[in-house]
Amino acid sequence: MRNLLRYLILIIPILFASCKSEELVLGTSDYLVFGRYYGECMGESCVEIFKLQSDKLLEDTLDRYPMAVSTLYYNGKYVTELSKQKFDSVKNIVSYFPKELLNVTDRVIGQPDAGDWGGLYIEYNFGGVRRCWLLDQMKSNVPAEYHDFIDKVNEKIDIIQK
């Protein structure tokens, strides 16, 4: 009986620890780039792309349309560091990242900005794994498992722009 009690005391914390979800946590070299873009648009808000690092939020100053970029990844110029308040407001976006995206081989999901409804640029760099996608803003063109993330990206960009 005593051995059983010792076993339970050892195994119960392990069971509770294994039940926790695998939430993404930004390490020092990890980042998530997220943004939205509109082609038939004029003004500063047509392309808004941000880089979230473990300790800061940076804004891209180039504001280039991601589809027009000839390289695989958006080569932004992230020099404008945003306030701690904005960083704190958006830092949890990584917990909404749909891990299913990592299994997708297509870089373009849906038809981003095909009908002037815009697209999202997402770049994931965690633990040495770097990937990027262009997501359609029209949710009927993308799988349902990405809908919450699309909403969250737009929500966080709106918070940043206030």
Phi and psi restraints in degrees (value plus and minus 20) as a CYANA .aco file:
   2 ARG   PHI     -84.9   -44.9
   2 ARG   PSI     -59.5   -19.5
   3 ASN   PHI     -84.8   -44.8
   3 ASN   PSI     -58.1   -18.1
   4 LEU   PHI     -83.6   -43.6
   4 LEU   PSI     -62.3   -22.3
   5 LEU   PHI     -82.8   -42.8
   5 LEU   PSI     -63.8   -23.8
   6 ARG   PHI     -82.3   -42.3
   6 ARG   PSI     -61.9   -21.9
   7 TYR   PHI     -81.1   -41.1
   7 TYR   PSI     -66.3   -26.3
   8 LEU   PHI     -82.7   -42.7
   8 LEU   PSI     -59.8   -19.8
   9 ILE   PHI     -83.0   -43.0
   9 ILE   PSI     -54.1   -14.1
  10 LEU   PHI    -100.1   -60.1
  10 LEU   PSI     -57.9   -17.9
  11 ILE   PHI    -102.7   -62.7
  11 ILE   PSI     -51.6   -11.6
  12 ILE   PHI     -80.9   -40.9
  12 ILE   PSI     -67.8   -27.8
  13 PRO   PHI     -81.0   -41.0
  13 PRO   PSI     -53.7   -13.7
  14 ILE   PHI     -86.0   -46.0
  14 ILE   PSI     -61.5   -21.5
  15 LEU   PHI     -83.3   -43.3
  15 LEU   PSI     -63.8   -23.8
  16 PHE   PHI     -85.8   -45.8
  16 PHE   PSI     -58.4   -18.4
  17 ALA   PHI     -85.8   -45.8
  17 ALA   PSI     -56.0   -16.0
  18 SER   PHI     -95.4   -55.4
  18 SER   PSI     -34.8     5.2
  19 CYS   PHI    -101.7   -61.7
  19 CYS   PSI     -34.8     5.2
  20 LYS   PHI     -87.8   -47.8
  20 LYS   PSI     122.7   162.7
  21 SER   PHI     -94.4   -54.4
  21 SER   PSI     135.7   175.7
  22 GLU   PHI    -104.3   -64.3
  22 GLU   PSI      63.2   103.2
  23 GLU   PHI    -102.2   -62.2
  23 GLU   PSI     118.3   158.3
  24 LEU   PHI     -89.7   -49.7
  24 LEU   PSI     113.7   153.7
  25 VAL   PHI    -146.1  -106.1
  25 VAL   PSI     107.8   147.8
  26 LEU   PHI     -92.5   -52.5
  26 LEU   PSI     100.9   140.9
  27 GLY   PHI    -106.7   -66.7
  27 GLY   PSI    -199.6  -159.6
  28 THR   PHI     -83.6   -43.6
  28 THR   PSI     -50.6   -10.6
  29 SER   PHI    -123.8   -83.8
  29 SER   PSI     -17.2    22.8
  30 ASP   PHI    -107.9   -67.9
  30 ASP   PSI     136.4   176.4
  31 TYR   PHI    -181.4  -141.4
  31 TYR   PSI     143.0   183.0
  32 LEU   PHI    -150.5  -110.5
  32 LEU   PSI     100.9   140.9
  33 VAL   PHI    -119.3   -79.3
  33 VAL   PSI     112.4   152.4
  34 PHE   PHI    -164.0  -124.0
  34 PHE   PSI     125.0   165.0
  35 GLY   PHI    -194.0  -154.0
  35 GLY   PSI     152.9   192.9
  36 ARG   PHI    -150.7  -110.7
  36 ARG   PSI     137.5   177.5
  37 TYR   PHI    -168.0  -128.0
  37 TYR   PSI     130.1   170.1
  38 TYR   PHI    -155.0  -115.0
  38 TYR   PSI     109.3   149.3
  39 GLY   PHI    -100.5   -60.5
  39 GLY   PSI     -66.4   -26.4
  40 GLU   PHI    -109.6   -69.6
  40 GLU   PSI      57.1    97.1
  41 CYS   PHI    -175.0  -135.0
  41 CYS   PSI     133.4   173.4
  42 MET   PHI    -151.9  -111.9
  42 MET   PSI     120.6   160.6
  43 GLY   PHI      93.9   133.9
  43 GLY   PSI     157.9   197.9
  44 GLU   PHI     -85.4   -45.4
  44 GLU   PSI     -52.2   -12.2
  45 SER   PHI    -107.6   -67.6
  45 SER   PSI      -9.5    30.5
  46 CYS   PHI     -90.7   -50.7
  46 CYS   PSI     -53.5   -13.5
  47 VAL   PHI    -154.1  -114.1
  47 VAL   PSI      97.3   137.3
  48 GLU   PHI    -150.0  -110.0
  48 GLU   PSI      90.4   130.4
  49 ILE   PHI    -149.1  -109.1
  49 ILE   PSI     116.8   156.8
  50 PHE   PHI    -150.7  -110.7
  50 PHE   PSI     132.4   172.4
  51 LYS   PHI    -140.8  -100.8
  51 LYS   PSI      97.3   137.3
  52 LEU   PHI    -118.7   -78.7
  52 LEU   PSI      99.2   139.2
  53 GLN   PHI    -130.4   -90.4
  53 GLN   PSI     158.4   198.4
  54 SER   PHI     -81.7   -41.7
  54 SER   PSI     -47.7    -7.7
  55 ASP   PHI    -148.8  -108.8
  55 ASP   PSI     -16.0    24.0
  56 LYS   PHI    -180.0  -140.0
  56 LYS   PSI     143.1   183.1
  57 LEU   PHI    -141.0  -101.0
  57 LEU   PSI     105.8   145.8
  58 LEU   PHI    -136.7   -96.7
  58 LEU   PSI     127.0   167.0
  59 GLU   PHI    -127.8   -87.8
  59 GLU   PSI     118.0   158.0
  60 ASP   PHI     -93.5   -53.5
  60 ASP   PSI     115.0   155.0
  61 THR   PHI    -120.3   -80.3
  61 THR   PSI     -26.5    13.5
  62 LEU   PHI    -101.9   -61.9
  62 LEU   PSI     -55.7   -15.7
  63 ASP   PHI      30.7    70.7
  63 ASP   PSI      31.0    71.0
  64 ARG   PHI    -114.1   -74.1
  64 ARG   PSI     127.3   167.3
  65 TYR   PHI     -89.1   -49.1
  65 TYR   PSI      97.9   137.9
  66 PRO   PHI     -78.4   -38.4
  66 PRO   PSI     -52.8   -12.8
  67 MET   PHI     -87.8   -47.8
  67 MET   PSI     -44.5    -4.5
  68 ALA   PHI    -105.0   -65.0
  68 ALA   PSI     -26.7    13.3
  69 VAL   PHI     -96.0   -56.0
  69 VAL   PSI     109.5   149.5
  70 SER   PHI    -100.2   -60.2
  70 SER   PSI     -39.0     1.0
  71 THR   PHI    -110.5   -70.5
  71 THR   PSI     145.0   185.0
  72 LEU   PHI     -82.3   -42.3
  72 LEU   PSI     -64.8   -24.8
  73 TYR   PHI    -120.6   -80.6
  73 TYR   PSI     127.9   167.9
  74 TYR   PHI     -89.1   -49.1
  74 TYR   PSI     104.4   144.4
  75 ASN   PHI    -119.4   -79.4
  75 ASN   PSI      58.2    98.2
  76 GLY   PHI    -101.0   -61.0
  76 GLY   PSI     148.8   188.8
  77 LYS   PHI    -136.7   -96.7
  77 LYS   PSI      75.7   115.7
  78 TYR   PHI    -115.9   -75.9
  78 TYR   PSI      65.5   105.5
  79 VAL   PHI    -135.8   -95.8
  79 VAL   PSI     -39.0     1.0
  80 THR   PHI    -111.1   -71.1
  80 THR   PSI      88.6   128.6
  81 GLU   PHI    -105.3   -65.3
  81 GLU   PSI     107.3   147.3
  82 LEU   PHI    -106.8   -66.8
  82 LEU   PSI     148.2   188.2
  83 SER   PHI     -83.4   -43.4
  83 SER   PSI     137.8   177.8
  84 LYS   PHI     -80.3   -40.3
  84 LYS   PSI     -56.3   -16.3
  85 GLN   PHI     -82.4   -42.4
  85 GLN   PSI     -62.8   -22.8
  86 LYS   PHI     -89.0   -49.0
  86 LYS   PSI     -60.3   -20.3
  87 PHE   PHI     -77.0   -37.0
  87 PHE   PSI     -69.2   -29.2
  88 ASP   PHI     -81.9   -41.9
  88 ASP   PSI     -52.2   -12.2
  89 SER   PHI     -93.2   -53.2
  89 SER   PSI     -43.8    -3.8
  90 VAL   PHI    -137.2   -97.2
  90 VAL   PSI     -27.2    12.8
  91 LYS   PHI     -81.4   -41.4
  91 LYS   PSI     -42.8    -2.8
  92 ASN   PHI    -101.6   -61.6
  92 ASN   PSI     -17.6    22.4
  93 ILE   PHI     -79.1   -39.1
  93 ILE   PSI     -49.2    -9.2
  94 VAL   PHI     -82.6   -42.6
  94 VAL   PSI     -47.6    -7.6
  95 SER   PHI     -92.6   -52.6
  95 SER   PSI     -33.3     6.7
  96 TYR   PHI    -116.8   -76.8
  96 TYR   PSI     -26.5    13.5
  97 PHE   PHI     -79.6   -39.6
  97 PHE   PSI     103.5   143.5
  98 PRO   PHI     -96.6   -56.6
  98 PRO   PSI      89.8   129.8
  99 LYS   PHI     -81.9   -41.9
  99 LYS   PSI     -38.0     2.0
 100 GLU   PHI     -81.2   -41.2
 100 GLU   PSI     -47.4    -7.4
 101 LEU   PHI     -79.4   -39.4
 101 LEU   PSI     -51.3   -11.3
 102 LEU   PHI     -84.8   -44.8
 102 LEU   PSI     -40.1    -0.1
 103 ASN   PHI    -112.7   -72.7
 103 ASN   PSI     -23.2    16.8
 104 VAL   PHI    -108.1   -68.1
 104 VAL   PSI     106.9   146.9
 105 THR   PHI    -109.5   -69.5
 105 THR   PSI     -42.7    -2.7
 106 ASP   PHI     -94.9   -54.9
 106 ASP   PSI     114.8   154.8
 107 ARG   PHI     -97.9   -57.9
 107 ARG   PSI     -51.4   -11.4
 108 VAL   PHI    -126.6   -86.6
 108 VAL   PSI     106.5   146.5
 109 ILE   PHI    -137.9   -97.9
 109 ILE   PSI      95.7   135.7
 110 GLY   PHI      64.6   104.6
 110 GLY   PSI    -168.4  -128.4
 111 GLN   PHI    -149.5  -109.5
 111 GLN   PSI      52.6    92.6
 112 PRO   PHI     -73.5   -33.5
 112 PRO   PSI     107.0   147.0
 113 ASP   PHI      42.3    82.3
 113 ASP   PSI      -3.9    36.1
 114 ALA   PHI     -84.0   -44.0
 114 ALA   PSI     -53.4   -13.4
 115 GLY   PHI    -133.7   -93.7
 115 GLY   PSI       9.4    49.4
 116 ASP   PHI      43.7    83.7
 116 ASP   PSI       6.1    46.1
 117 TRP   PHI    -120.0   -80.0
 117 TRP   PSI     -19.5    20.5
 118 GLY   PHI      71.1   111.1
 118 GLY   PSI     151.3   191.3
 119 GLY   PHI    -163.0  -123.0
 119 GLY   PSI     146.8   186.8
 120 LEU   PHI    -136.1   -96.1
 120 LEU   PSI     121.1   161.1
 121 TYR   PHI    -128.7   -88.7
 121 TYR   PSI     106.9   146.9
 122 ILE   PHI    -148.6  -108.6
 122 ILE   PSI     108.9   148.9
 123 GLU   PHI    -148.5  -108.5
 123 GLU   PSI     107.1   147.1
 124 TYR   PHI    -133.4   -93.4
 124 TYR   PSI     106.7   146.7
 125 ASN   PHI    -159.4  -119.4
 125 ASN   PSI      75.7   115.7
 126 PHE   PHI    -152.9  -112.9
 126 PHE   PSI     109.1   149.1
 127 GLY   PHI      34.7    74.7
 127 GLY   PSI      14.9    54.9
 128 GLY   PHI      65.8   105.8
 128 GLY   PSI     -22.5    17.5
 129 VAL   PHI    -117.4   -77.4
 129 VAL   PSI      99.7   139.7
 130 ARG   PHI    -143.0  -103.0
 130 ARG   PSI     105.3   145.3
 131 ARG   PHI    -165.2  -125.2
 131 ARG   PSI     139.1   179.1
 132 CYS   PHI    -164.8  -124.8
 132 CYS   PSI     136.7   176.7
 133 TRP   PHI    -165.4  -125.4
 133 TRP   PSI     133.4   173.4
 134 LEU   PHI    -131.4   -91.4
 134 LEU   PSI      98.0   138.0
 135 LEU   PHI    -128.1   -88.1
 135 LEU   PSI     119.3   159.3
 136 ASP   PHI     -89.5   -49.5
 136 ASP   PSI     119.0   159.0
 137 GLN   PHI    -100.2   -60.2
 137 GLN   PSI     -41.0    -1.0
 138 MET   PHI    -100.4   -60.4
 138 MET   PSI      84.3   124.3
 139 LYS   PHI     -82.1   -42.1
 139 LYS   PSI     -44.3    -4.3
 140 SER   PHI     -88.6   -48.6
 140 SER   PSI     -31.9     8.1
 141 ASN   PHI    -117.5   -77.5
 141 ASN   PSI     -20.9    19.1
 142 VAL   PHI    -148.4  -108.4
 142 VAL   PSI     134.9   174.9
 143 PRO   PHI     -79.1   -39.1
 143 PRO   PSI     127.1   167.1
 144 ALA   PHI     -79.4   -39.4
 144 ALA   PSI     -48.2    -8.2
 145 GLU   PHI     -87.6   -47.6
 145 GLU   PSI     -29.0    11.0
 146 TYR   PHI    -121.9   -81.9
 146 TYR   PSI     -27.9    12.1
 147 HIS   PHI     -80.2   -40.2
 147 HIS   PSI     -66.5   -26.5
 148 ASP   PHI     -82.0   -42.0
 148 ASP   PSI     -59.4   -19.4
 149 PHE   PHI     -86.8   -46.8
 149 PHE   PSI     -62.2   -22.2
 150 ILE   PHI     -77.5   -37.5
 150 ILE   PSI     -67.2   -27.2
 151 ASP   PHI     -80.7   -40.7
 151 ASP   PSI     -62.5   -22.5
 152 LYS   PHI     -86.4   -46.4
 152 LYS   PSI     -61.8   -21.8
 153 VAL   PHI     -79.8   -39.8
 153 VAL   PSI     -67.3   -27.3
 154 ASN   PHI     -83.5   -43.5
 154 ASN   PSI     -60.3   -20.3
 155 GLU   PHI     -80.9   -40.9
 155 GLU   PSI     -65.1   -25.1
 156 LYS   PHI     -88.0   -48.0
 156 LYS   PSI     -57.7   -17.7
 157 ILE   PHI     -84.7   -44.7
 157 ILE   PSI     -60.9   -20.9
 158 ASP   PHI     -81.0   -41.0
 158 ASP   PSI     -60.0   -20.0
 159 ILE   PHI     -83.3   -43.3
 159 ILE   PSI     -63.7   -23.7
 160 ILE   PHI     -82.5   -42.5
 160 ILE   PSI     -59.1   -19.1
 161 GLN   PHI     -99.0   -59.0
 161 GLN   PSI     -26.7    13.3
